[in-house]
Amino acid sequence: MAKRALITGITGQDGSYLAEHLLDLGYQVWGVLRRDSDPATSRIAHLVDDLSFTRAEFDDSASLVAAVERARPDEIYNLAGTSYVPTTWQHAELTTEVNGMGVLRVLEAIRVVCGLDESAAGSGDIRFYQASSSEMFGKVAETPQHETTIFHPRSPYGVAKTYGHYITRNYRESFGMYAVSGILFNHESPRRGTGFVTRKITLAAANIKLGHQDELHLGNLDAQRDWGYAGDYVKAMHLMLQQPIPTDYVIGTGTMHSVQETARIAFEAVDLDWRDHVVVDPDLIRPAEVETLCANPTKAHTELGWKPTLSFEELIQTMAESDLRRLTAG
Ligand code: GDD
């Protein structure tokens, strides 16, 4: 019988790539949609006929229990929540509610549906993946960062993700659940939201090339990140749920690049010079910045056999070319 997966956040970049990957593997894939009358499903439009949907809200435990009962999944991938860091200072409470408490509510829904309590040994029958983030490392204690590097989150987003990470581990230790966190470093693609810096840059480079705009306003050009391809990272999520023993993994490329380098490569991909167009805008500097992030993905290489397939340069070039093609086609 086909395995069943339930994905929260299925309409996002990662949700769409993960749904594709699981369908390719023969899974029956369910997506959690919010109770909007008109959810934004453009990233999964090409998949909707192959997917099943159920509705739930992250601040409504009963709706989450009902979603888990309805889908009866073998695996749950919790990708929902706020992912855009800078606005979480304005919405700290909401961010905590969804990115922190939301994780607890999904874990509780699994516990209720599987009938697990403190005395229950074993994992029940649902495996749980939590989308943890390298933002938890924040003001980094060491470079590169690995699974036991201490956390020092620098945004309400990072703090809420850290709660989600610890509560996932706690439910694994308390109830014997197969519950794991993937500590994913930045991962991008042509489906990336347009506010994130890579896509903001590639889209602007394409728009400038076509004469639609002249300037691109950016914040901290010196920030460095370990940027990889989202299509590779969702494969790591799946692998994490197929292991004999549940444990957490860092996923990244192990290389670090600056925002400035991203701009150089993106503009070069459309035959422009970034220095003619980029303007530093102090309003885009964050109240507390994460200056550098770089993964040590050795554990994932060794235990999962996972490796990224796209280099940073290939990734940014692919995104810039995709944006130019899309805009040229209208
Ligand atoms: N968004 C944005 N816009 N970032 C800018 C800009 C700008 O105009 N100018 C400079 N930056 C810098 C930010 O200050 C940050 O240091 C870096 O570019 C990356 O910003 P984002 O692309 O917004 O990503 P992020 O690193 O804050 O967060 C992403 O990665 C996390 C994993 O580390 C998100 O995908 C998070 O959801 C994810 O958890």
Residues whose N, C-alpha, C, O or C-beta is under 5 A from the ligand:
A	BS01	GDD	S83 Y84 V85 S133 S134 E135 L184 F185 N186 G195 F196 V197 T198 H217 L218 G219 N220 L221 A223 V259 L284 V290
